[in-house]
């Protein structure tokens, strides 16, 4: 009898261990928010297809009611995606096994197109923690307001408010596309915008922390710069940096990049010099220098893109990263006179991949900034950010052609997969062993 009880206990412990392992793996395989679990565009999944079409290796295709550039968020069997549906802005829950729509909720109306239809109000990506999902929509004529909302997994609204009512009227030419950061019990937002008048002195943005379950403001701080005109407008997203020693929020826009403390929002460090020394009186100062691409981080460094023909910087996350760090040799590791403009840099091991908007891929050494290669891929406008999975780099052109590169120092195109002309501006993601591609017309689940 004792021997039987011993075996039962051993079996129960074994089952518990297996269950814990599967639970841990499942958590790691979700894609809870913009740029994934590590906020770095990297998936640990294996055996992801490198070749596909609109039918080959397609588990399912789920139609969408309208366009949007937001990537999905995935947790277990739930996939969440935002979209325009005529004038309405909606949140859709989809079953990851079948592609069936579980429910659709109208969050607000007032969809507005931008850049001749290239973008719209459904640009910020949703975020989820396994129980709730958060969405952020810019809306209204000239994008003067924005709605932030929280829903549960049954589609019930938990809270919702107009960000403009609480933090001031939004004034940004192509809409507030920034995706909030979800971390522990809070949401973090960067609200960087301002009037499109050359002589306007309104140069203050805001950084905000909210209670994720109630929407209540925990803190809001002003972020002052001397940026003018369109330079005040940032379409980039904030990110949380954490390496075990330091933890802070990265905010990018208005001619500079800043780090902020999570407890009270105070500014910890500032990197300037991104736009002609941040001096509007400088003849080289570009009045249209608005950031779209966001910083990337990894291996103890932050890679800071700018826009257009501006530079890219890399800074060291060390004990010297505090206060004004512009030109500080112990902090600024390197700079190059090229930048991806729209796509977020991708850091894998000791290399940085910069996807330029014309489809050229530039690979540089993370430590030194030395160029490894700069090669042309598919020649078309690229709006998506690259993804790394299982030794490969995935990215898509606006015309629906998705390129797969072999990661590493040797440039090698593994595949070019044509989605039959379906427009793509959203970035590819991988969750629970499946590659998801969001086009203007539908959502594809790709797996072997």
N, C-alpha and C positions, 0 to 999 in steps of 0.2 A: 504493500500500500504506500509506504513512504517513497519507494522507488517510483511509483506511478505519479505521486504528487510532485516529486522532483522533476520528472519529465514534463508534467503540465506547466510547472513554473518556468522551466527552461523554454518551452514552446511559447508561452505568453511573453516572456522577455524578448525572444527572437522576433515575434510578431510586432511587438512594440517598437523594436529597433528598426525593423523593415519599414513600419509605418512612418516613423520619424524621418527615416532617410527619404522616403517618397515625398513626405510633406516638405522637407527641405529642398529637394530637387524641384518640386512643383513651384515653390515660392521663387526659386532662382530663375525658373523658366518663364515666368510671367513677364509681361511688358507693361508696367503700371503707369508710365507717363512718358512724355517727350524725351527721346533718346534712351529710353530703357531703364532697367533696374539700376545700373551704375551711372546713368545720365551721360553716357559716353558713346552710344551708338554701337556697342559691342554685345554680341550674343555668345553664350557658351554652348549653344546647340551644335549638334553634329548631324551629318548626313542630310544637309539642306540641299535641295536640287540646285544645280547651276544652269540647267537647260529646262526651258518650259515655253509654252505658247499660251494662247487663250483656251487651249484644250489639253495639251500635254502636261502631265503632272499637276493638273488642276483638280483639287478635291471638290471645290465648289466655287461658284461665282454668285455673289449676292448683289442684286441691282440696288442703286442708290437714287434718291429722288432728285438730286442736283449736285452741283460741283462743290468742291472744298479742297483745301490744301492740308487739312489736319490729318495727322497719322492716327490710327486707332490706338486704344489702350486695351490690354487683354489681361484677364484674370480668370484662370480655370476655363470653364466653358463659356464665359461671358466675354464678348468683344463689344466695345463701345466706340462709336464713331459719330462725329458731328457732320452736318450737311445743311446746305440750303435746300429748301423745298418751296420754290417760288419766292414769295416775299418772306416766308417763315424760316426760322432757324431752329433746327431740330437736333435732338439727341436720339440715336438709334442703338438698341441693344440687339446683338446678333448671337445666335448659338454657334460656337466654334466647331462643333461636330458636323452640323448640317448646313450652315449658312442661313438658316431660317431667321427671319426677323421676330424677335421675342416681343418687342414693343417699340413704339416711337412716340416721343413727347415733343410738343412744341414748347421751346424755352422762351422764345420771344419772336417778334416780327421785325421788319425794318432791314432786311438783307440789302446790302449795298455792294455793287461790283466795283472793282478797282483795276486800273491799268488795262483798260479795254477788255475787261472780262477775265483777265489772267488770274486775278485774286478776287476774294469776296469776304463776307463777314465770318465765314466758317473756316478760319485759318488757324486759330489756336487749338492745340490738341487737348483732348480730355485726359483726366488723371483718375486713377482708382486705387483703393486700398483693400479691395476684396469685399467691402461692405457698402461703400458709397462711391459715387462718381461725380467729378466736378467738371464744369464746362465754362468757357469764357467766350462771349461773342461781342465783337464790335458791331455797332448797328447805327441806323438812322442816316439822314442826309448828312453827307460830309463826315460821317463816322464821329458824331459829337457825343455819343454815349456808348456804354458797354455793359453787358449783363453778365454777372457772375452767379452761378447757381450750383446747388448740390442736390443729387437725387440718390435714392436707395436703389437696390438691385431689382425691385419690383416696379420701378418707374415712378415712385412717389416723390414729389418735390419736398425736400427737407428745408431749404431756404433759398432765397434769391433776392438780389438787389442790384440797382443800377450804380455802377462804380462812379459815374459822373455826378450823381446826386450826393454821394458821400465825400468824394475826393476832388471834385471840381470838373468843370466841363472839359471834355476831351477835344483836342484840336490836333489831328494828325492826318496827313494827306491820304494815305492808303489804308487806314484802319489800324486799330490796336491788335496786332497779331501775336503779341507776346504771350507765351504759355506760362501760367503760374507754376511755381515749384511746390510739390507736395512733399512734406517731410514731417514724420511723426504726427503730432496733433495740429499742425499748422499748414497754412498756404502762404506763400510769399509772392508778391507781385512787384514788378517794376512798371511805373507809369511815367514814361519819358516822352513828352510831347510839348508843343507850344505853338503860338500863333505864327502864321506864315507872313509876317510883316518884317521887312528888313530892319526897321528901327525899333522893333518891340524889345522891351527890356525884361519880359517875362522869361526867366531863364532857370526856373526851378522845376525839377521833376520830383517824384515821390517814390519811396520804397515802403512797402506795406506788409505787415504780418497780420494774418487773420486766424481766428479759431476755425478749424476746418468743419466742425460739427454744428456750429451756430452761425458762422459768418461774421461774428463780432470782431471789431478791430482790436488787436492786441497792442500794436504800435504803428505809427506812421512817421516817417522822417522825411524832411526835405533833402533833395540832392541838388546842390547848386553847381552850375557851371557857367562859363562865359560863352557857350555856344550860341549861335545866332541862326535865324532863318530856318531852313530845312534841317540843319545839323541837329536841332533839338529833337527831331523825330527819330525814335529808335523802334525798329521792328524786330529786334533781337529778343531773346528770352533770358531770364536769369537762371543761374544754376547754383546748386549747393556743392561746395568743395569740402571734402572730408578725407583726411588721410591718417587718422588716429592721433595726430599731433595738433593739427589745426583744422578748424571748421568755420566756414564763413559763406555768405551769399555773394556770388559774383554778379554784378550789375554792369551792363554794357550799353553805352549810348551817350549822345551829346558830347562827342569829341573825347571821351575818356572811359576808362574801365575802373570800377571801384569794388572793394571788398567791404562787407558789412557784417557786424556782429549779429548773431541770431537772437540774442536776449533782448536787445534794445534798438537795433538798427543803426547804431553809431558807425561812422565810416572808419575803417581800420587802415586802409591804404588806397592810393589812387595812382593810376598810370595815365599820364597825359601825353602830349606830344603826338597824338594820333592824326591830327589834322593841322598841318603846317604850324607846329608848336602850339596849337590851341589858341592862336592869336588872330582874332578877326581882322586886325589891322594889317596883318601880313598879306602881301599881294598874292601869295601862293595859297591862301586860305580858300577852301572850296565851300561855297554856300550850300551845296547840294550833297554834302558828305553825311548821309544818313546810314546808320548801320542796319544790316539785315542779318548777316551771319552772326552767330553767337560764339563766345570763346569755348574752347575745348580744354580738357585737363587730363593729366595722367603722368605717372612716373615722376611726381614732384615738380611738374611744370604746368603752367597755364599758357596755352597758345591763343593769342589775341588777334583776330582778323580785324580789318577795317572795311573798306568798300572801294568800288571803282578801281582806280589804279593806285590805291594807297598801299601802305606797308602791312606786314604781319610781324607781330612781336612774340617772343617767348619770354616768360618771367619765371624765376625760381621761387618756389614756395619754401622759404627759409626764415630764419629768425630776423633777417633784415627786411622782410616784407611788411613794412609798416610806414604810415605817413605818406609823404610824397615820394614816389619811387621813380618818377620820370628821369631817365638817364642815369639811374643808380647802377653802377657796374656790377655790384654784388647781387642785384635782383634781375636786371634785364640781361638775359642770357644771350639773345641775338635778335636781329631783325632782318627782314628781307623786303625788297621793294615790289612784292607781289602779294595779292590777297584773293581769296575765293569769292568775295563779294556777297554771295547768297548762301552757299552751302557751308555747313559747319565743318571745321577741320576734324579729321578722324585720326586719333593717336592709337597705334597698335605696336606694342613692344617699343622698339627704339626708333620708329619711323612715324612721320606725320604725313597724311595724305590731304592735299588741298585740291578739291574739285572746283575747277573754274567754270563759269557759267556757259562757256562755249564747248564744254565737254573735255577740255584738256585736264589730265591728271598730273599734278606735280607732287613728287615724293621727296621729302627732305629728312635729314637726320634730326631727331628731336634734341640731341645734346648740343649739336653745333650749328644747325641751320643750313648745313651744306646740302646742295641739291644732289639727289640720287638719280632721278630722271624727271623729265617733263615731256609727256607724250600725249598725242591726240587720241581720243577714243571716238565715240559717235559724235559727229559734228551737228549739234543742235543745241538750243537753249536748255540748260539744266537748272532746275529749281529745287531739286531734292538734295538731301544730305546723305552721304555714304554710310553704309552699314557694313560691319564686319561679322562674319560667321564662318566657322569651320575652315579657316585658311583662305577665305575669299572676301572680296570687297564688292558690294552690290550698290548700284545707283541707277537712276532712271532719268531719261531725257523727257522733255515736255511732249514729244511726239509719241511716247509710249514704248520706245526702245530702251530696254534695261540691260546694262552692261555688267558683266561679272569679270573682275580682275583677280589674278592670283596675288595674294599678299606677299610682300617681300621686296627685295632690292631689284629683282629682275622684272621688267615690265612684260606682262603677258596677259592678253585678253583671252579668257577662257570661253566666253559665250556672249553673244548679243541676241537678246530675246525680244521679239517684236510682239507687242500687245495689240496688233491690228489697228493702229492709229488712235487708240483710246488715250486721251490726254492725261498726263501724270505730272503733278507738281508736289504731291505728298511723298514723303520718304518711305522706303521699304522698312519693314520691321520683321523680327522673328520672335515668335512666342510658342512655347510648348511644342517645338519641333516643326513648326509651320511658318513658311514665309508668307507674309501678307502684303499685297500690293493694292493700293487704293487709287483708282482712276476717277475721272469725273463721272463716269457712268456706273461704275460698280466696284465691288471689293472682291479680290481674288484670294483664295486660300491655296497655296502651292506646297505640295509635299509629295514625297515619293510614295 
